[in-house]
């Protein structure tokens, strides 16, 4: 179980003997440092028998994981250490004697090198042996019929109780995976003859192995996704049957259990759960809460699954789903604070081309339409990722102080499937930030706020949205909050993470890709003498995804160009990265600074800087 005790800075990992057993701490980053800085537990995977734990540790939020192995009964950490394991994705062998893992390319390269993420491979490690003797099993130059591109991430997929292993090539951020299959025994012995399951043109996201059958999650000829069924021994998608047809919902994911295939859907912003039973019938499973549904654990050896559900004003609860019913597992406890003072409302804005843009609005029960309301619009719109509602207590003080939080489900995300994603990608990327601008105009038109009282936030790839909102409509905003954002998109192409993003934003080595990148690059659109709003940009010095110089370059350019005299701030965390490994205190302090800045620049005297 992954838990954070009250007041602790980081999550720790504990184990229980049975559901009612007392928790025993295995890993606690709160009490350990390396080289004087905090550490993060990046990922972990337990063996099927529970005897060993494989986990990744990194320093100062860098995500630069080093693999460790623990004997869970004693807490003893084995001597092997395996570096360059940010995307390790460990898969334990059926007998628990070792594991497959992905290791990033060339030894000795620093994480800042543009080649750092290229030419990774999957290796087999045997417990208790020297990692220098680990055997490559999947990657470049290993199999004549598996051609691996430099930017692809080769990983292995092992399903408990199955005799089959998947070889998966993840193409950076693109959803179209290429997948092969071979008998597990042959892969372990180094004699695998990989058989092709799908190529990129088959538009497959994921595959679940069920005995000698494969369930294939695809969006080919199905913009809202469907599931096909084919043979593991002789996979052929051309003759595959349709196991779950496309519907008006977005079929987000699949998970296999002993009693069938579980399906998570997005239904107009509300998560749904279904099961394809062994009898071929699909049944709906009612959940007590309308919100985001996540499958936490599903295994072919066990009946049912564990799933969580949450929204912006209700913390996640974990449910045991079995026999078609969802029952509270009591693995989570109610929060020690009153949430009755918050409401979540659904609205729709109309974009300039007539498209309906969903808005999720968090507000107090007594919120009234007024031009004096302070509004913050948060939006992302990249990679086909939906901005699913999630519970975070650090967001609620903004609402408690009278603010209104709006999540704009802009194009480029996945709220309405593949078509919604493609409508905000590369040459159509302008739809992403213009949807956010039109969402702001909607809130103004409906009387909820006015220009100068509304701010916009974009994080990571959402920095493309934030920077272009700044340059296209500087008159609209009180603050543009650019969180570890991609702020100079063309130059991002030459960073370590650049090649993995070519499929999403454009390849600078092609004419179309170059034009797309420059067209969405907000940095190049900053004009001298323009009255820009206040800006808060953030950066993490160990960020492996968006280098700190991006936020620094952007904020200094705005400061030099702006004629408004409004503050342009760069907030830097020197012991943090992209935010993924940040401590609770680091995240709390950033949001406290950001919200205070937004209220101040929106004219709220409570937060004005005192002379």
C-alpha positions as CSV (number, residue, x, y, z in Angstrom):
1,X,0.0,0.0,0.0
2,X,1.2,3.5,-0.9
3,X,0.3,5.9,1.8
4,X,1.3,9.3,3.3
5,X,0.9,9.8,7.0
6,X,-0.6,13.0,8.2
7,X,2.0,15.8,8.1
8,X,4.6,13.7,6.2
9,X,6.3,15.1,3.2
10,X,6.3,12.0,1.0
11,X,4.4,8.8,0.4
12,X,5.8,5.6,1.9
13,X,5.3,2.0,1.0
14,X,3.9,-0.4,3.6
15,X,2.8,-4.1,3.5
16,X,-0.1,-5.8,5.3
17,X,-0.6,-9.4,6.1
18,X,-4.2,-9.6,4.8
19,X,-6.7,-6.8,4.7
20,X,-6.9,-6.3,8.4
21,X,-3.2,-6.8,9.2
22,X,-1.1,-4.1,10.8
23,X,0.9,-2.1,8.3
24,X,4.7,-2.7,8.2
25,X,6.9,0.0,6.6
26,X,9.1,-1.1,3.7
27,X,10.3,2.1,2.2
28,X,10.0,5.6,3.8
29,X,11.5,8.5,1.8
30,X,10.6,10.8,4.7
31,X,13.5,9.5,6.8
32,X,16.2,9.0,4.2
33,X,18.3,11.4,2.2
34,X,21.1,11.0,-0.4
35,X,23.8,13.6,-0.8
36,X,21.9,15.9,1.5
37,X,18.7,16.0,-0.6
38,X,15.3,14.3,-0.4
39,X,14.7,11.1,-2.3
40,X,11.6,9.9,-4.1
41,X,10.1,6.4,-4.6
42,X,9.4,6.6,-8.3
43,X,7.8,3.2,-8.9
44,X,7.6,-0.3,-7.4
45,X,6.6,-3.8,-8.3
46,X,6.2,-6.8,-6.1
47,X,6.8,-10.4,-7.1
48,X,3.7,-12.7,-7.4
49,X,4.7,-14.5,-4.3
50,X,5.3,-11.3,-2.4
51,X,8.8,-12.3,-1.4
52,X,10.7,-9.6,-3.3
53,X,10.1,-5.9,-4.2
54,X,11.7,-4.2,-7.1
55,X,11.7,-0.4,-6.8
56,X,13.2,2.8,-8.2
57,X,14.8,5.6,-6.1
58,X,15.8,9.0,-7.4
59,X,17.2,12.2,-5.8
60,X,15.7,15.7,-5.7
61,X,12.7,14.9,-8.0
62,X,15.0,14.1,-10.9
63,X,13.2,10.8,-11.8
64,X,16.6,9.4,-12.6
65,X,15.8,6.1,-11.0
66,X,18.2,3.5,-9.6
67,X,16.8,0.0,-9.3
68,X,16.9,-1.6,-5.8
69,X,15.6,-5.0,-4.7
70,X,14.3,-5.8,-1.2
71,X,13.4,-9.1,0.6
72,X,10.0,-8.1,1.9
73,X,10.0,-10.5,4.9
74,X,13.2,-9.0,6.4
75,X,13.4,-5.6,4.8
76,X,16.9,-6.5,3.6
77,X,18.0,-4.6,0.5
78,X,20.0,-6.7,-1.9
79,X,23.4,-5.3,-3.1
80,X,22.6,-4.8,-6.8
81,X,22.0,-1.3,-8.0
82,X,20.9,-0.6,-11.6
83,X,21.1,3.0,-12.9
84,X,19.3,4.7,-15.9
85,X,16.0,3.1,-14.9
86,X,13.5,6.0,-15.2
87,X,11.2,3.9,-17.4
88,X,12.3,0.5,-16.0
89,X,8.8,-1.1,-16.0
90,X,10.0,-4.2,-14.2
91,X,8.3,-7.5,-14.9
92,X,9.0,-10.3,-12.5
93,X,9.7,-13.8,-13.8
94,X,7.0,-16.4,-12.9
95,X,9.2,-18.0,-10.3
96,X,10.4,-14.7,-8.8
97,X,14.0,-15.4,-9.5
98,X,14.6,-12.3,-11.6
99,X,13.0,-9.6,-13.6
100,X,13.0,-7.9,-17.0
101,X,13.6,-4.1,-17.0
102,X,14.2,-1.3,-19.5
103,X,17.4,0.6,-19.2
104,X,18.1,3.9,-20.9
105,X,20.8,4.0,-23.6
106,X,24.5,4.8,-23.3
107,X,26.3,4.4,-20.0
108,X,28.0,7.6,-18.9
109,X,25.7,10.1,-20.6
110,X,24.3,12.8,-18.2
111,X,20.5,13.2,-18.1
112,X,20.9,16.6,-19.9
113,X,22.5,15.0,-23.0
114,X,20.1,15.0,-26.1
115,X,21.0,11.4,-26.6
116,X,20.1,10.3,-23.1
117,X,16.7,8.7,-23.8
118,X,17.6,7.1,-27.1
119,X,18.4,3.5,-27.9
120,X,17.2,2.0,-24.6
121,X,16.7,-1.8,-24.3
122,X,15.2,-4.4,-22.1
123,X,17.4,-6.8,-20.1
124,X,17.0,-9.8,-17.8
125,X,18.4,-9.5,-14.3
126,X,18.7,-12.5,-12.0
127,X,18.5,-11.7,-8.3
128,X,21.8,-11.7,-6.4
129,X,23.9,-11.4,-9.6
130,X,26.1,-8.5,-10.9
131,X,24.0,-6.2,-13.1
132,X,27.0,-6.1,-15.5
133,X,26.1,-9.7,-16.5
134,X,22.4,-8.9,-17.3
135,X,21.3,-10.2,-20.7
136,X,19.6,-8.0,-23.3
137,X,16.4,-9.7,-24.5
138,X,14.5,-7.0,-26.5
139,X,15.8,-3.9,-28.3
140,X,18.0,-2.8,-31.2
141,X,20.1,-5.4,-33.0
142,X,18.8,-8.4,-31.2
143,X,16.2,-9.9,-33.6
144,X,16.1,-9.6,-37.4
145,X,12.4,-9.3,-37.6
146,X,12.1,-6.6,-34.9
147,X,13.5,-3.3,-36.1
148,X,13.7,-0.8,-33.2
149,X,13.9,3.0,-33.8
150,X,16.3,5.0,-31.7
151,X,13.4,6.9,-29.9
152,X,11.3,3.8,-29.1
153,X,11.3,2.3,-25.6
154,X,11.4,-1.5,-25.7
155,X,9.6,-3.1,-22.8
156,X,8.5,-6.6,-21.8
157,X,5.0,-7.6,-20.6
158,X,4.5,-10.6,-18.4
159,X,1.0,-11.8,-17.4
160,X,0.7,-13.8,-14.2
161,X,-0.2,-17.5,-15.0
162,X,0.4,-17.0,-18.8
163,X,2.9,-18.9,-20.9
164,X,3.2,-15.9,-23.2
165,X,5.3,-12.7,-23.0
166,X,4.7,-9.5,-25.0
167,X,7.5,-7.5,-26.5
168,X,6.3,-3.9,-26.7
169,X,7.8,-0.9,-28.5
170,X,6.5,2.3,-27.0
171,X,7.0,5.2,-29.5
172,X,7.6,8.0,-27.0
173,X,4.3,9.9,-26.5
174,X,2.4,8.5,-29.5
175,X,-0.3,6.0,-28.7
176,X,0.4,3.6,-31.5
177,X,2.4,0.8,-30.0
178,X,4.1,-2.0,-31.9
179,X,3.8,-5.4,-30.2
180,X,5.3,-8.9,-30.6
181,X,4.6,-12.1,-28.7
182,X,6.7,-15.2,-27.8
183,X,6.6,-18.0,-25.3
184,X,7.9,-16.9,-21.9
185,X,10.2,-19.8,-21.6
186,X,11.9,-19.0,-24.9
187,X,12.3,-15.3,-23.9
188,X,14.0,-16.3,-20.6
189,X,16.2,-18.8,-22.4
190,X,17.3,-16.1,-24.9
191,X,15.8,-18.1,-27.8
192,X,12.7,-16.0,-28.5
193,X,11.2,-16.0,-32.0
194,X,9.0,-13.0,-31.8
195,X,5.7,-13.1,-33.7
196,X,4.1,-9.8,-34.8
197,X,0.9,-8.8,-33.1
198,X,0.5,-5.3,-34.5
199,X,2.3,-2.5,-36.3
200,X,1.8,1.3,-35.8
201,X,-0.8,1.4,-38.6
202,X,-3.0,-1.0,-36.6
203,X,-3.4,1.8,-34.0
204,X,-3.2,-0.3,-30.9
205,X,-2.9,1.1,-27.4
206,X,-2.7,-2.0,-25.3
207,X,-3.0,-5.8,-25.3
208,X,-4.2,-8.1,-22.5
209,X,-3.2,-11.8,-22.6
210,X,-5.9,-14.3,-21.6
211,X,-4.7,-17.9,-21.9
212,X,-4.2,-18.4,-25.7
213,X,-6.3,-15.3,-26.5
214,X,-5.4,-11.7,-26.9
215,X,-7.7,-8.7,-26.2
216,X,-6.5,-5.8,-28.3
217,X,-7.5,-2.2,-27.4
218,X,-7.5,-0.1,-30.6
219,X,-8.8,3.0,-32.2
220,X,-8.4,1.9,-35.8
221,X,-11.8,2.7,-37.5
222,X,-13.1,3.5,-34.0
223,X,-12.3,7.0,-32.9
224,X,-13.8,6.3,-29.4
225,X,-12.0,2.9,-29.3
226,X,-13.0,-0.8,-29.3
227,X,-11.6,-4.1,-28.2
228,X,-10.7,-6.9,-30.6
229,X,-10.0,-10.6,-29.8
230,X,-7.4,-12.7,-31.6
231,X,-5.2,-15.8,-31.1
232,X,-2.0,-15.5,-29.1
233,X,-0.5,-18.4,-31.1
234,X,-1.3,-16.9,-34.5
235,X,-2.4,-13.2,-34.0
236,X,-4.1,-11.7,-37.0
237,X,-6.0,-8.4,-36.5
238,X,-7.5,-8.7,-40.0
239,X,-9.6,-11.7,-38.9
240,X,-10.0,-10.7,-35.3
241,X,-13.5,-10.6,-33.8
242,X,-14.9,-7.5,-32.1
243,X,-15.1,-8.3,-28.3
244,X,-16.3,-4.8,-27.3
245,X,-17.7,-2.5,-29.9
246,X,-17.2,1.2,-30.2
247,X,-19.9,3.2,-28.5
248,X,-20.7,6.9,-27.7
249,X,-18.4,6.5,-24.7
250,X,-14.6,6.7,-24.9
251,X,-13.2,3.3,-24.0
252,X,-10.2,4.4,-21.9
253,X,-8.7,1.1,-20.7
254,X,-8.9,-2.6,-20.1
255,X,-7.8,-4.9,-17.3
256,X,-8.1,-8.7,-17.2
257,X,-9.3,-10.7,-14.1
258,X,-10.3,-14.3,-13.7
259,X,-14.0,-13.5,-14.1
260,X,-13.6,-11.4,-17.3
261,X,-12.3,-8.3,-19.0
262,X,-12.9,-5.0,-17.1
263,X,-13.4,-1.9,-19.2
264,X,-13.1,1.7,-18.0
265,X,-15.0,4.3,-20.0
266,X,-15.3,8.1,-20.1
267,X,-19.0,9.1,-20.4
268,X,-19.3,12.8,-20.9
269,X,-16.8,13.5,-18.1
270,X,-18.0,10.7,-15.8
271,X,-16.0,7.5,-15.4
272,X,-17.8,4.2,-15.9
273,X,-16.9,0.6,-15.4
274,X,-18.1,-2.5,-17.3
275,X,-17.2,-6.2,-17.4
276,X,-17.0,-8.5,-20.4
277,X,-17.9,-11.8,-18.7
278,X,-16.7,-15.3,-19.6
279,X,-20.2,-15.8,-21.1
280,X,-19.5,-12.9,-23.6
281,X,-22.1,-10.6,-22.0
282,X,-21.2,-7.0,-21.0
283,X,-22.6,-5.7,-17.8
284,X,-22.5,-2.3,-16.1
285,X,-21.0,-2.0,-12.7
286,X,-22.4,0.8,-10.6
287,X,-20.0,2.9,-8.5
288,X,-21.1,4.9,-5.5
289,X,-19.4,8.1,-6.7
290,X,-19.6,9.9,-10.0
291,X,-16.0,10.8,-10.9
292,X,-12.8,9.5,-12.4
293,X,-12.5,5.7,-12.3
294,X,-9.0,4.1,-12.2
295,X,-8.2,0.4,-12.1
296,X,-5.6,-0.1,-9.4
297,X,-5.3,-3.9,-9.5
298,X,-6.6,-6.6,-11.8
299,X,-5.0,-10.0,-12.2
300,X,-6.1,-13.1,-14.2
301,X,-5.5,-15.3,-11.1
302,X,-8.0,-13.4,-9.0
303,X,-11.7,-12.7,-9.2
304,X,-12.7,-9.0,-9.7
305,X,-10.5,-6.1,-9.2
306,X,-9.7,-3.0,-7.1
307,X,-10.7,0.3,-8.5
308,X,-10.8,3.9,-7.2
309,X,-13.1,6.8,-7.8
310,X,-12.7,10.5,-7.0
311,X,-13.5,14.0,-8.2
312,X,-12.4,17.5,-7.4
313,X,-14.3,17.7,-4.1
314,X,-14.4,14.1,-3.0
315,X,-11.3,12.1,-2.0
316,X,-10.5,8.8,-3.7
317,X,-12.1,5.7,-2.3
318,X,-10.9,2.2,-3.2
319,X,-13.6,-0.3,-4.0
320,X,-13.4,-4.1,-4.2
321,X,-15.3,-5.0,-7.4
322,X,-16.6,-8.6,-7.4
323,X,-19.7,-10.4,-8.6
324,X,-20.8,-7.2,-10.4
325,X,-20.8,-5.1,-7.3
326,X,-18.5,-2.4,-5.9
327,X,-17.9,-2.4,-2.2
328,X,-15.8,0.0,-0.2
329,X,-12.6,-1.8,0.7
330,X,-12.0,0.6,3.7
331,X,-8.4,0.9,2.6
332,X,-8.8,4.6,2.6
333,X,-10.1,6.8,5.5
334,X,-12.3,9.9,5.3
335,X,-10.3,13.2,5.4
336,X,-10.1,15.1,8.7
337,X,-11.7,18.2,7.2
338,X,-15.1,19.5,6.2
339,X,-15.8,19.4,2.4
340,X,-19.4,20.6,2.6
341,X,-18.3,24.1,1.5
342,X,-17.4,23.1,-2.0
343,X,-19.4,22.3,-5.2
344,X,-18.5,20.8,-8.6
345,X,-20.5,21.9,-11.6
346,X,-20.5,21.0,-15.3
347,X,-20.7,23.7,-18.0
348,X,-20.1,24.0,-21.7
349,X,-18.4,26.8,-23.6
350,X,-18.9,27.3,-27.3
351,X,-15.6,27.7,-29.2
352,X,-15.3,30.1,-32.1
353,X,-15.9,27.3,-34.6
354,X,-19.0,26.1,-32.8
355,X,-17.4,23.2,-30.9
356,X,-18.8,22.6,-27.4
357,X,-15.9,22.7,-24.8
358,X,-16.7,21.0,-21.5
359,X,-15.9,22.9,-18.3
360,X,-15.6,21.5,-14.8
361,X,-16.1,24.3,-12.3
362,X,-15.3,24.1,-8.6
363,X,-16.9,26.8,-6.4
364,X,-18.4,27.6,-3.1
365,X,-22.1,27.0,-2.6
366,X,-22.7,30.7,-2.2
367,X,-20.9,31.7,-5.4
368,X,-22.9,34.2,-7.4
369,X,-22.4,35.7,-10.8
370,X,-20.3,38.8,-10.4
371,X,-17.6,40.6,-12.4
372,X,-15.5,40.7,-9.2
373,X,-15.0,36.9,-9.0
374,X,-11.4,35.8,-9.3
375,X,-11.4,32.9,-11.8
376,X,-8.5,30.5,-12.6
377,X,-8.8,28.4,-15.8
378,X,-6.6,25.3,-15.9
379,X,-6.1,23.4,-19.2
380,X,-3.7,20.9,-20.8
381,X,-4.8,19.5,-24.1
382,X,-1.9,17.3,-25.3
383,X,-1.2,13.6,-26.0
384,X,-4.8,12.6,-26.0
385,X,-4.8,12.7,-22.2
386,X,-8.1,13.6,-20.6
387,X,-8.1,16.2,-17.8
388,X,-9.9,13.8,-15.5
389,X,-11.2,15.2,-12.1
390,X,-9.0,14.4,-9.2
391,X,-9.0,15.3,-5.5
392,X,-6.2,17.6,-4.2
393,X,-6.7,19.4,-0.9
394,X,-4.1,22.0,-1.9
395,X,-6.4,23.3,-4.6
396,X,-9.4,23.9,-2.4
397,X,-8.0,26.9,-0.4
398,X,-8.3,29.0,-3.6
399,X,-12.0,28.2,-3.7
400,X,-12.3,28.7,0.1
401,X,-10.9,32.2,-0.3
402,X,-13.6,33.0,-2.9
403,X,-12.0,31.9,-6.1
404,X,-13.5,29.8,-8.8
405,X,-11.5,27.0,-10.4
406,X,-12.3,26.0,-14.0
407,X,-10.9,23.0,-15.8
408,X,-11.3,23.5,-19.5
409,X,-11.4,20.2,-21.4
410,X,-9.8,21.6,-24.5
411,X,-9.0,19.8,-27.8
412,X,-5.7,17.9,-27.9
413,X,-6.9,15.9,-24.9
414,X,-8.8,12.7,-24.9
415,X,-12.2,13.6,-23.5
416,X,-14.0,12.6,-26.7
417,X,-11.6,10.1,-28.2
418,X,-9.1,10.2,-31.0
419,X,-10.8,12.9,-33.0
420,X,-10.6,15.3,-30.0
421,X,-6.9,14.6,-29.7
422,X,-6.1,15.1,-33.4
423,X,-8.1,18.4,-33.3
424,X,-5.4,19.9,-31.1
425,X,-2.2,18.4,-32.4
426,X,0.6,19.7,-34.7
427,X,-1.1,21.9,-37.4
428,X,-4.3,22.1,-35.4
429,X,-2.6,22.9,-32.1
430,X,-4.1,26.5,-32.1
431,X,-7.5,24.9,-31.2
432,X,-6.0,24.0,-27.8
433,X,-5.2,27.5,-26.6
434,X,-8.1,29.1,-28.4
435,X,-10.5,26.7,-26.6
436,X,-9.1,28.0,-23.3
437,X,-9.5,31.6,-24.5
438,X,-13.1,30.9,-25.5
439,X,-13.7,29.2,-22.2
440,X,-12.6,32.5,-20.5
441,X,-14.8,34.5,-22.8
442,X,-17.7,32.2,-21.8
443,X,-17.2,32.8,-18.1
444,X,-17.1,36.6,-18.8
445,X,-20.2,36.5,-21.1
446,X,-22.2,34.5,-18.5
447,X,-21.4,37.1,-15.8
448,X,-19.0,35.1,-13.7
449,X,-16.0,37.4,-14.0
450,X,-14.4,40.1,-16.2
451,X,-11.1,40.7,-17.9
452,X,-8.3,41.3,-15.4
453,X,-10.0,39.0,-12.9
454,X,-9.4,35.8,-14.8
455,X,-6.1,33.9,-15.0
456,X,-4.9,30.8,-16.9
457,X,-2.7,28.0,-15.9
458,X,-0.8,25.5,-18.1
459,X,1.5,22.7,-16.8
460,X,4.2,20.9,-18.8
461,X,2.9,20.6,-22.4
462,X,0.2,22.9,-21.1
463,X,2.9,25.6,-21.3
464,X,2.2,25.8,-25.1
465,X,-1.4,26.8,-24.2
466,X,-0.3,29.2,-21.5
467,X,2.3,31.1,-23.5
468,X,-0.1,31.4,-26.5
469,X,-2.9,32.6,-24.3
470,X,-0.5,35.3,-23.1
471,X,0.5,36.4,-26.6
472,X,-2.8,36.1,-28.4
473,X,-5.0,37.7,-25.7
474,X,-2.8,39.7,-23.3
475,X,-5.8,41.9,-22.4
476,X,-7.8,39.1,-21.0
477,X,-5.7,37.8,-18.1
478,X,-4.7,38.9,-14.6
479,X,-2.0,36.2,-14.5
480,X,-0.5,33.7,-16.8
481,X,0.7,30.8,-14.6
482,X,3.2,28.7,-16.6
483,X,4.1,25.6,-14.5
484,X,7.3,23.9,-15.7
485,X,5.9,24.6,-19.1
486,X,7.1,24.0,-22.6
487,X,7.7,27.6,-23.4
488,X,9.9,27.5,-26.5
489,X,8.5,24.5,-28.4
490,X,10.8,24.5,-31.3
491,X,13.9,24.5,-29.2
492,X,12.4,21.8,-27.0
493,X,12.9,19.5,-30.0
494,X,16.6,19.5,-29.3
495,X,16.4,18.5,-25.6
496,X,16.7,14.9,-24.3
497,X,12.9,14.5,-24.5
498,X,12.5,16.1,-27.9
499,X,12.5,13.1,-30.3
500,X,9.9,11.2,-28.2
501,X,7.6,14.2,-28.8
502,X,7.9,14.5,-32.6
503,X,4.7,12.5,-33.1
504,X,2.7,14.9,-30.9
505,X,4.1,18.3,-31.8
506,X,6.1,17.9,-35.0
507,X,9.5,16.8,-36.3
508,X,11.8,19.8,-36.9
509,X,13.5,17.8,-39.6
510,X,10.5,17.9,-41.9
511,X,8.8,21.0,-43.4
512,X,5.4,20.2,-42.0
513,X,6.8,19.5,-38.5
514,X,9.0,22.6,-38.5
515,X,6.0,24.8,-39.5
516,X,3.8,23.2,-36.8
517,X,6.4,23.7,-34.1
518,X,7.1,27.3,-34.9
519,X,3.3,27.9,-35.3
520,X,2.7,26.8,-31.7
521,X,5.8,28.4,-30.2
522,X,4.6,31.2,-27.9
523,X,8.1,32.5,-27.3
524,X,8.5,33.7,-30.9
525,X,5.2,35.5,-30.6
526,X,6.2,37.8,-27.8
527,X,6.3,41.4,-29.1
528,X,8.2,44.3,-27.7
529,X,6.1,47.1,-26.3
530,X,3.0,45.0,-25.6
531,X,1.1,45.5,-22.3
532,X,1.4,41.9,-21.0
533,X,-0.4,40.7,-17.9
534,X,1.5,39.5,-14.8
535,X,3.4,36.2,-15.3
536,X,4.4,33.5,-12.9
537,X,6.7,30.8,-14.5
538,X,8.1,27.9,-12.5
539,X,11.0,25.6,-13.1
540,X,12.8,22.7,-11.4
541,X,16.5,22.4,-11.7
542,X,16.5,18.6,-12.0
543,X,13.6,18.4,-14.5
544,X,14.2,15.7,-17.1
545,X,11.2,16.6,-19.1
546,X,11.2,20.4,-19.5
547,X,14.6,21.9,-18.8
548,X,14.6,24.8,-16.4
549,X,16.0,27.2,-19.1
550,X,12.6,27.0,-20.9
551,X,10.8,28.9,-18.1
552,X,13.8,31.2,-17.5
553,X,14.1,32.2,-21.2
554,X,10.3,32.8,-21.5
555,X,9.9,34.9,-18.4
556,X,12.9,37.1,-19.2
557,X,11.7,37.7,-22.7
558,X,8.2,38.7,-21.4
559,X,9.8,41.0,-18.7
560,X,12.0,42.7,-21.3
561,X,9.1,43.1,-23.8
562,X,6.2,44.1,-21.6
563,X,5.1,47.8,-21.3
564,X,2.5,47.2,-18.6
565,X,4.9,47.3,-15.6
566,X,3.2,44.2,-14.2
567,X,5.5,41.7,-12.4
568,X,7.0,38.8,-14.3
569,X,8.3,36.2,-11.8
570,X,10.4,33.0,-12.2
571,X,10.0,30.6,-9.3
572,X,12.8,28.0,-9.2
573,X,13.0,24.8,-7.1
574,X,16.6,23.8,-6.9
575,X,15.9,20.4,-5.3
576,X,12.9,19.4,-7.5
577,X,12.2,18.5,-11.1
578,X,8.9,18.3,-13.1
579,X,6.9,18.0,-9.9
580,X,6.5,14.2,-10.0
581,X,9.0,13.6,-7.2
582,X,8.4,16.8,-5.3
583,X,7.6,16.7,-1.6
584,X,4.3,17.8,-0.1
585,X,5.9,20.9,1.3
586,X,7.4,21.9,-2.0
587,X,4.0,21.5,-3.8
588,X,2.1,23.2,-1.0
589,X,4.4,26.2,-1.0
590,X,4.3,26.6,-4.8
591,X,0.5,26.6,-4.9
592,X,0.3,29.0,-1.9
593,X,2.7,31.4,-3.7
594,X,0.7,31.0,-7.0
595,X,-2.7,31.6,-5.5
596,X,-1.6,34.6,-3.5
597,X,0.0,36.1,-6.6
598,X,-3.2,35.5,-8.6
599,X,-5.4,37.1,-5.9
600,X,-3.0,40.0,-5.6
601,X,-2.9,40.7,-9.4
602,X,-6.7,40.3,-9.6
603,X,-7.0,43.3,-7.2
604,X,-7.6,41.5,-3.9
605,X,-6.1,43.7,-1.2
606,X,-5.8,40.9,1.2
607,X,-2.9,39.6,-0.8
608,X,-1.3,42.8,-1.9
609,X,2.5,43.1,-1.3
610,X,3.0,45.4,1.6
611,X,5.6,48.2,1.1
